[in-house]
Structure formats: structure tokens, C-alpha cells
């Protein structure tokens, strides 16, 4: 049997972005009217709420990336 390796795909490409992502999480949760636990334990939150937050964050990050790519002159992306 093969030894398992840690293939965590959730590692940040830019580790310094952690604080900005946390801030985005709180902003999105506030916009959706969802209270994030102050102790950091998400076990008592409804899956629907955490999924809503994650989905909204993903949509916002994709929107930011699209705007960034569209703003680049001479880009080959269309």
C-alpha cells in the first residue's frame, strides 16, 4: 500500500494574501447577512451559509481576475 502524501490544493500562491481573503470573507458574509462565529469554529454554521459565502467569494475573485485580464493591453486572452 502506498504511503499517502499531503496534496492540499488549498495552499495560497501568495501567502501574504491570507489577510485580504479573510477580510473579503467577512465583507461577503456581512453583505449576505450571515454572522461568522468570532471564535473561528464553523461547525455550528449551516452548510448553506458557508456555501453561500464561498460561492460569493469565488464569483467576486473571478470578476476581479476578468477585469484585470481585460485591462491588460496586448493580451492574447479573449
Order of alpha helices (4+ residues) and beta strands (2+ residues): alpha-alpha
